[in-house]
Amino acid sequence: MNGVANISIPLWANLLAVGIGSLQGALFAAQFRDRRLDLLGVAIIGVATGFGGGVLRDVLLNEVPQALQSNWYLPVATASALIGMLLERLFSRIQPLITALDALTIGIFGAIGTTAALSAGLPSIPAVFVGAVSAVGGSILRDLLLSVPIALMQVGSLYAVAALLGAISLVVFVTLGAPALLAAIVGVAVTFVVRVLAVLFHWTLPEQRPLRRGSRGTPGTAA
């Protein structure tokens, strides 16, 4: 892990992740016209999406959230969210763009979270966990604010699977001695490709099936 030790995440990388996350969150929120969200509402959801993953990462690492350590984060997140809302009609014509931004957001936050965890001295498996939580944290907070089913828990999303595979790829490359930047790029790419392919080809994990009532040996049946 020597290639990651004591590496600090550059400000521009965190801002990029927050900006893309806020833009994607606002684009997602603007689709719910029945909620009658105003500029402030969309901005809040966008900012929450952009900040969610990073704040969870820093809480797990027992650090002051990066979003509170610079004057840049809130303006970048707010501006990105408002751009997303104002250009939603344009972006909605290219629906694949929202999916791509979603996948890119997961990948970037996952890579930053995993790298930060490794840099903090965490072992590989906990680092993968922190990276995955960082990747999906913003989308969970977004869905909670919109009162919609959490995408992470829906059949066919593969959010967590994509995030985990990206984080694992990053850790493997670092373990093999690759530079941290190259490992991060690989992690983002793996997450992005898995998420996009899951959407395109409707990949799913096995769905939970309820036990058939009346089967022998199942609760509620006659002896």
N, C-alpha and C positions, 0 to 999 in steps of 0.2 A: 504493500500500500504506500510505498515511499513516494510514488508520483502524485499522491493526493494530499499527503500530510502537509498541514500548515498552509494549504492553498485557500485563499479567500475568494468568494464568488464576486466577480467584478460588478460594479454598480450597473453598468449597461446591460449585463445579462439578466439581473433581477428586474430591471425596468422593462426590458423586452418581454420577459415572461408576464409581468403584471399588465403591460399594455395589451398584449395579445389576449390574455385571459379576460380583461375587462371588455375589450372589443367583442370577443366571442360571447360573453355573458350578456351584453346589451343586445346583440343581434338575436340571441335566443329569446330574451325577454320581450323584445319588440314584436315577436310573432304572436304573442298572446293578446290580441286586440280586445278580447272580451274582458280582460283585467283592467282596461282603461288606465294604464300606467302613464304618469306624466314624466316630464324630463327628470325630475328629482328621483322618482321611483326607479326608472331605468338606470340612472346613474348609480343609485345605491346598489342595485343588483349587479351591475357591471363591476363596480369597485369591489363588492363582496366576492365575486368570482375571481377577480384578479388577485385579491389579497388572501383568500381562503387557504390555498395550498401553502403559501409561504408562512402564514401565521401558524398553521398547524405544525409545519416543519420546525419552526423556531421554538414553539412550546415543547415539542418532544425533545429538542436538543437543549432545553433549559436556557434559552438565549432571549434577549430582548428582540422582538420582531423587527426584521430588517425594515419593514414598512414604516416603523416609527423612528428610524435612525437617519432619515434624510428628508429634506423638504420636497424632493422630486417625486416621491411615490404617489401621493394623493393627486397632484395635478395631472400626472401622466395617466393614472387610472381613470380619473374623471373625464379628461379630454378623450381618451380612447372610448369610454362608454358612450359619451355623447355623439361621437363620430359614428359609432355603431348604430345608434338609434336613428340619427339623421339620414344615414345612407342605407337603412334597412331595406327600403323598397328596391334599391339598386342591387344590393347583395342577395335579396331573396330570389332574384331571377337566376342566380347561380348558386343553387342550394348546395352543390358539392363544396363551395367555398366555406360554408359554415362547418361542414363535416371536417374539412381539412384544417381549419383553424382550431376546432375542438381537439383533433388528434395532435396538432402541433403544441397546443397548450399543455396537454397531458404529458407529452414528451419532454418539453422544456422544464416544467416544474419537477417532473420525475428525475431528470438528470441533475438539476440543481440540488434537489433534496438528497439524492443519493451521494453526490459529491460532498455536500456539506456534512453529511453524517460520517462519511469516511474520514474527512478532514478533522472531525471532532474526535476521532479515535474509536468509533463504533466498529464492532466486528461486521463481517460481510452480511450475515442474515438480518440483523437489526437495521443495517444501512439500507438494505433492499426494502424493508418494511417502511422506514421513514420516507424513502423515495416514492413508494407507492402511495402512501398517505398524502404526501405533498402533491402528487400528481392529480389525485381525485378530490382533494379537499374543496377546491373552488367550485367544482360542479355540484357537489353535495350541498354546499351552502346556497348555491344558486337555486337548486330545485326546492330546497326547504323554503326559501323566501317566496318562491312562486307557487308554493303549495301544489306541486306536481309530483308524481311518483319519482323517486330518486333513480336517475338513469343507471347508476352503478349497480342497482339491484334488479334491473329488468333483464329478461331473457334477450340475448342477442347483442347486448351493449359491448361486452368484453372490455369495459373500461379498466377494471382491475387487472385482468389478464394482460392487456397491452402494457399497462404501467409496470407490472411485475416483470414481464419479459424484458422491457427496456432497462429497468434497474439491474436485473441479473446480468444482462449483457455488459452494462457499464462496469459492474464489479468484476466480471470475468476478465475484461480487457485490462483493467487496472492491475489485477492479480498477475496477469501475464507480462506486466511491465510497460504497457502502453501509456503514453502521456495522458494526463487527465482530460485535456481538451478533446483528443481523439476519442477517448472512451465515452465522453459525454455526447459527442456527435453520433457515435454508434448507438448509444442508448436512446437518443431522440429519434433516430431513424427507425430503429426496431419498433419503438412504441407507435410511431406514426404509421408505419406500414401495416402492422397488425391491426390497429384500430380501423384504418381505411378499408383494408381487405375484409374485415369483419362486417363492415357496413355494406360493401359492394356485393359480397357473396353470402350475406346473411348467416355468418358463422355464429353458432351458439354453443353454450355449455349445456349438458343434459339438464332438462327441466325437472323440477321436483313434481312428482306425481302423487296425488292422494291415494291412500290405500283403498281398494275397492271394498265397499261395505258388503258384508255377507260372506266374505272369504273365511275359510276355516282358520282359526287361530288368531283372528284379528279382534280388537276390542269391540264390544258392542254386539257380538254375535252369540247366538244360542250355543250352549255347550253341546 
